[in-house]
Amino acid sequence: MNDNQTRREEIRREDRRQFPKFILILIACGLLGGVLGFLFTSLSLASSETLIWLGTVALPTVMPVLMWLTIAATLIYCVPRLRRAQAAWRETAGEESERERAADADLTRSLTFSSLAQVLLYTCFGINAAGIQTVMVQTDSSFLIPLVTGLLALLVGMAVLMSLQRRTVNLVREMSPEKDGSVYQMDFQRLWLRRLDEAELARAHRAGFAAYRMGQIFCLGCWMVAVFGSMFGWMTWGAVLLVGLIWGAMTLTYCLASRDDSAASIL
């Protein structure tokens, strides 16, 4: 038996060893999805009025408050860290690499927090805006207050996050003169990627693959929830379509970017 045949046999043995576990996981996920779908259906039938009130009144009213709290928490957490990063780079004595490393730690924490805050802001505004159907059929104009408050919070939050991002990028450009591009440029991310050194590019690739892998797992979970939700009547086929579009766009982008430079250049 030559080396290729030996390797093929090893691969087959590994597949046979992992196949039962794979089947058990699929069966467990299917059973879990069915149980959750049945429980959600029973819950919706038992307390439909409560769920309607929660989705059309309570949550749309609470979301603007959560959005303003998110903005306040972002300012409280991120601004001091940006100031510490600026002080570490501009005012601290020592080697340039040490000052850059000290500043980068605070910049990373600030950027992580602000990125999560952005997701939370958009999610809360989406839940808030979902109550617009209730607003349109109400004669009491007080229902407009949560929507207007949520829209104002979204605009203020976007301005705050943009300002924090601009300060972060400008400080990084100050530490690394080879980098260019303004956050106000529409193709800023592509320009920034072209200026990364080998270590930064390798870290970006690792982060991109980790995000893709988690996205695949999460999309599969969302697809199962959407399918069983549609089957049991507490969701519509639109949820399945939305998950499919996101899943497809992410997969196509990853596959194209994994090809040679000429194909990846379209992204």
Buried (B, 14 or more C-beta within 10 A) or exposed (E): EEEEEEEEEEEEEEEEEEEEEEEEEEEEEEEEBBEBBEEBBEEBEEEEEEBEEEBBBEBBBBBBBBBBEBBEEBBEBBBEBBEBBBBBBEEEEEEEEEBBEBBBEBBEBBBEBBEEBBEBBBBBBEBBBBBEEBBEEBEEEEBEEBBEBBBEBBEBBBEBBBBBBEBBBEBBBEBBEEBEBEBEEEEBEEEBEEBBEEEBEEEEEEEEEEEBEEBBEBBEEBBBBBBBBBEBEBBEEEBBEEBBEBBEEBBEBBEEBEEEEEEEEEE
